[in-house]
Amino acid sequence: MPSTDEELVARSQGGDLDSFNQLVLRWERPIYALAYRVIGREEDARDVAQETFLRAFRALKGFKGQAKFSSWLYRITLNLCRDWIRRERRTPVVQPPEGIDVIELAGETSPSESIEELVSRHELGRAVGKAMSQLPEEQRTAIILKEYHGLTFQEIADLLDCPLSTVKTRLYQGLSVLRKQLREAGVESTFGK
Amino acid sequence: MCDSKELLVGFLYDEIDPVSKRTFERHLATCSDCRFELAELGATREQIALWTPPDGDLGFRIVRGAEPAPTPPRFRFFSFSPAWGLAAAAVLMLAIGAAVANLDVRYGTEGLVVRTGWNHATDAQAAVTQVDWKAQAEQLDRRLRDLERSAPQRSAVQPVSASSAMSDAELLQRVRDLVSQSETRQQRAVAARLSELMREYDAQRRLDLATINQGMTRLQNTSGSTRDAVRQLIVRTALDTK
């Protein structure tokens, strides 16, 4: 039975480095994914993820468990992303791959999915990334936390320090803008149905 | 009801209390606009779910007391060869150039003259070398004559003039032998030095090629190297401050 985050945190605070590394292993991919979706650059997202764990480790003694460990990590990550955006003074740019390697993609194909469908799926992913990068930061962050990390409205509100109603409004506005942009990009709204 | 986007979003994400949910469901049954908007937003959610980040090679971990792993710069084309290596190679090439360039080997009646490098020995210097040989020959001649004078009875059977003529021939032969030995020694020394230089040059060239090859491989695998470096989170300072 794997240990819970709380148990690992407690052991880490007692000086058990292995326990903290288990937390890192458990959360590195969601944290990296969050950073990538917010700032849109792979290398920088990796740096942000690394810095997140470094800061978490340094501040671990001060973590009292008021929030979930994951929420605490998300907060650190979002702060770092915000710093990055401010420092770079630019909106996130999603860097799509130069081209789609069909052979490479073929390895990801499910038995029921053709190459055409696979390429279409990747093209759609790129279109979504581009549309997402054009959203205002607040809307983009709310959608990312909700759609890709499954946080509740309340958890998002706590993370972003805003009222619950604001979170819902940002989600609605963000989704509406995305729907419009994707339609303009030629993405069929019936895709996947 | 149609103006309550919060209710619609709550219903969309199924984060709505049961009473509000039933109320909204009743509304949906009669409002085509809300049904349409709900369907569209639902489709958009399906679309954005397909946006996945690239597979970053992570593997972060905290290492206690380890030295920080050097993070290679993204572009380090010129850093694969250390400065001292380049400097040594440059000096070696200069030495080879100076040794081989304008190599001037002369052999004549004055003996063997080897001149190398850009700064040729002057004629005066060459003359000094020749004078040495002459002085040596004259000294040898004097010694031979002294010996002959000190022991005239040993060569009584031979005429003095003949004895003197033979001494000159021997002297000449001796001088030629000395010159020949000197030539051989110098040729061997030059050949040995050239061979040594070529070996050093070849070894350095192989080392440089291997280093360049490694550097190119490293350059091609920059992302891989970066990934490897990023794998370790070193928090020595954090640990030290505890």
Interface residues (C-beta under 8 A of the other chain):
Chain A: L17 F20 N21 V24 L25 E28 R29 Y32 A33 Y36 R37 E42 E43 A45 R46 D47 A49 Q50 F53 L54 F57 R58 P97 R121 L124 G125 V128 G129 M132 I143 K146 E147 T152 F153 S165 K168 T169 L171 Y172 L175 S176 L178 R179 L182 V187 S189 T190 F191 G192 K193
Chain B: K5 E6 L8 V9 G10 Y13 E15 E40 L41 A43 T44 R45 E46 Q47 I48 A49 L50 W51 T52 P53 P54 G56 L58 G59 F60 R61 I62 R64 R74 T226 V230 L233 V235 A238
